[in-house]
Amino acid sequence: MKDTGYSEELENLMEQYGDEIKRFCTLQLRDPFQAEDAAQDTFVKAWKALDKFRNESSQKTWLMRIAVNTCRDYQRTGWFRHTDRRVTPDNLPEQGQEAVLPDGEISRAIMSLPSRLRQFILLRYFDGLSLNETATAAGVSLATAKRQISKANQLLHDRLEGWYYDE
């Protein structure tokens, strides 16, 4: 049984990063109910592994890595492949700093990215992780993270071309 120190540490992590983890899971899984479960599973896994955390990355990066893996596990299930996971900006958890665009086109473009590329955009831009932290959270090399972000940015640019700029 974990001691009280771990419980307090988990409480602090949930308070500090709970909204970001839930938001990431919602955007990645595109189902608010599964995202709630995935966020809870992320913190259960973190609680079980608190004594193994080596401070080689920030706690946020470590938790995002757990969330990435948890979402991948959910995406591998048969249930996930056969459910409607369309998410609109209206049913996303709130994020304090995010600018809400009236037409929602950017959100739709991001949500239409393949899951693997969307993951990198969410980690880098929505969760504000550095490139190194993004690579660590996604479990890839820095070069791979840069390539995936570049590829996703290019797809977004192509999809949004002419939407906000007259050419």
C-alpha positions in Angstrom: 0.0 0.0 0.0 1.3 3.4 -0.9 1.9 5.8 2.0 0.2 9.2 2.5 3.0 11.1 0.8 2.2 9.4 -2.5 -1.5 10.2 -2.1 -0.7 13.9 -1.5 1.7 13.9 -4.4 -1.0 12.4 -6.6 -3.5 15.0 -5.4 -1.1 17.8 -6.3 -0.5 16.3 -9.8 -4.2 15.9 -10.4 -4.8 19.5 -9.3 -2.0 20.9 -11.3 -2.3 18.8 -14.5 -5.7 17.2 -14.4 -7.4 19.6 -16.9 -4.5 19.4 -19.4 -4.5 15.6 -19.2 -8.3 15.4 -19.7 -8.2 17.9 -22.5 -5.4 15.9 -24.3 -7.3 12.7 -23.9 -10.5 14.3 -25.2 -8.8 15.7 -28.3 -6.9 12.4 -28.9 -9.8 10.0 -28.3 -12.5 12.3 -29.6 -15.0 10.9 -27.0 -15.5 12.9 -23.8 -16.6 9.8 -21.8 -13.6 7.6 -22.9 -11.4 10.7 -22.3 -12.6 10.9 -18.7 -11.8 7.2 -18.2 -8.4 7.6 -19.9 -7.5 10.6 -17.7 -8.4 8.7 -14.6 -6.4 5.7 -15.8 -3.5 8.0 -16.5 -3.5 9.2 -12.8 -3.9 5.6 -11.5 -0.9 4.5 -13.5 1.0 7.6 -12.3 0.1 6.8 -8.7 1.3 3.2 -9.1 4.6 4.4 -10.6 5.3 7.5 -8.4 8.2 5.7 -6.7 9.8 5.0 -10.1 9.7 8.6 -11.3 13.4 9.5 -11.8 13.0 13.3 -12.5 14.7 12.8 -15.9 11.8 15.0 -17.3 9.3 17.3 -15.8 6.3 15.8 -14.1 4.0 17.2 -16.8 6.1 15.4 -19.5 6.0 12.2 -17.6 2.2 12.4 -17.1 1.7 13.3 -20.8 3.7 10.2 -21.7 1.5 8.1 -19.6 -1.6 9.8 -21.2 -0.2 9.2 -24.7 0.2 5.5 -23.9 -3.2 5.2 -22.2 -4.9 6.8 -25.2 -3.0 4.4 -27.6 -4.3 1.5 -25.5 -7.8 2.8 -25.7 -7.5 3.3 -29.5 -6.5 -0.4 -29.9 -9.7 -1.7 -28.4 -12.5 -3.0 -30.6 -15.0 -0.7 -28.8 -13.0 2.4 -29.9 -12.9 1.3 -33.5 -16.7 1.0 -33.6 -17.9 4.1 -31.9 -18.6 7.6 -33.2 -15.9 9.8 -31.7 -16.8 13.1 -33.3 -15.9 15.9 -30.9 -16.9 19.5 -31.4 -15.3 22.4 -29.7 -18.5 22.8 -27.6 -17.9 19.6 -25.6 -14.2 20.1 -24.9 -13.0 20.9 -21.4 -12.1 24.5 -21.0 -8.5 25.8 -21.4 -7.7 29.1 -19.9 -5.3 30.5 -22.4 -6.7 29.1 -25.6 -8.1 31.7 -28.0 -11.5 30.7 -29.2 -12.0 31.3 -32.9 -15.5 32.1 -34.0 -15.6 29.8 -37.0 -13.9 26.8 -35.4 -12.1 26.0 -38.7 -8.7 25.5 -37.1 -10.2 23.1 -34.5 -11.9 21.1 -37.2 -8.6 21.0 -39.2 -6.7 19.8 -36.2 -9.3 17.2 -35.4 -9.2 15.9 -39.0 -5.5 15.1 -38.8 -4.5 11.5 -38.5 -4.4 10.5 -34.8 -0.6 10.1 -34.8 0.0 13.6 -36.2 -2.8 15.2 -34.1 -1.0 13.9 -31.0 2.1 15.9 -31.8 0.2 19.1 -32.5 -1.8 18.7 -29.2 1.4 18.0 -27.1 3.4 20.8 -28.7 0.9 23.6 -29.1 -2.1 22.9 -26.9 -0.2 21.6 -24.0 2.7 23.9 -24.5 5.5 21.3 -24.3 8.9 22.0 -25.7 10.2 20.0 -28.7 12.2 17.8 -26.3 9.3 17.3 -24.0 7.0 16.5 -26.9 9.4 13.9 -28.2 9.7 12.4 -24.7 5.9 12.4 -24.1 5.4 10.7 -27.5 8.2 8.2 -27.0 10.1 9.2 -30.1 13.4 10.8 -31.0 13.7 14.6 -31.3 14.2 14.3 -35.0 11.0 12.2 -35.4 9.0 14.7 -33.3 10.3 17.6 -35.5 9.3 15.6 -38.7 5.9 14.8 -37.4 5.2 18.3 -36.3 6.4 19.6 -39.6 4.2 17.1 -41.5 1.2 18.0 -39.4 1.8 21.8 -39.9 2.1 21.3 -43.6 -1.2 19.4 -43.7 -2.8 22.1 -41.6 -1.4 24.8 -43.9 -2.7 23.0 -46.9 -6.2 22.6 -45.4 -6.4 26.1 -44.1 -4.8 27.8 -47.2 -7.0 30.6 -48.3 -9.3 30.3 -45.3 -7.7 33.2 -43.4 -5.6 34.7 -46.1 -6.6 36.0 -49.5 -4.2 34.8 -52.2 
